């Protein structure tokens, strides 16, 4: 198990994922809807952890969702847990707290994969939109393009920020299989994330929210995505460190374990050091983001960006060194560490690179 985030739920999620999707099963996942999703929804209620009990959810906090993300990541599973249970649920809780759209209940009770199409730039960081929302009957018609849509290939429903004829920002819901929607799976190093480019051409949509609160709500939901992705990266790198330690103890060269060689010792210690600083950053950010007072004081935003920056760099370093510790076998498809390496490379760049989050931290401090 990954070091306990939620002492109550971590063992439950750990046993569940170990039984249903060990790494050799997880790595076979592609852009199609992951088979484990239905069980996560129906058997352990993971999709509705952030959804209130009055809408069919668990009424839990980010701590519990972080525990679920960590355990699925430890087993190398990629799917819509971050995009739907984290980002979409957070956005809907802010902009549609009464669940007039019915989407919170759909996530929690039916396992609907609702994802937010946050970006349209070439790097997947800008939250600006040029999607046009033209009035049509009781709804709107959407025209535009969105990129780097996390779990876009898995989605049942898309939440799309758009600009109406008055220049006001709106959030619209779109059936992912509606006429005029074209989904193109992106060629990603982690195909299980289901990253997609979404093209919208006169697509019928319904307005979920409108008004000045949308930009901040989008930014906060994106930051929750960054924090949960940090947990994903950290759990993957923790697993890689464990594999490296175990392998170094049993692999022998010149009649003794390679763990006894000073060069390997230094690698392992450096990996452990990076892992510990990253773990500290993540635990701090989770505690702040899960606490209502800290959320109100906006301290959590700084902490979330700090966690993504620290973990993004640390995880990549740990995985690179893990491959080196394993030697030639670490590069092969057959070995587990290569799967975690691909997931970390992809996750490091989702919801903002470490460099981008450092720029946000600097800007927040007037630097």
Protein Blocks (a to p, Z undefined) as FASTA:
>chain_A
ZZdfblmlmmmmmmmmmmmmgfklmmmpcfbdcfklmmmmmmnommmmmpcfklopnopa
fklmmmmmmmmmmnopacjklmmmmmmmmmmmmmmmnomnommmmmmmnopacdddfbfc
fnopafcdfbdcddehjbccdedddehiehklmpmbdcdddddfkopacdddddfkbghi
acdddddfblmnopacdddehiacddfbgcjklmmmmmmmmmmmmmmmmmmmmmmmmmmm
mmmmmmmmmpcgehiafklpmklmmmmmmmmmmmmmmmmmmmmmmmmmmpmklmmnommm
mmmmmmmmmmmmmmmmmmmmmmmmnmmmlmpmklmklmmmmmmmmmmmggpifklmmmmm
mmmnoZZ
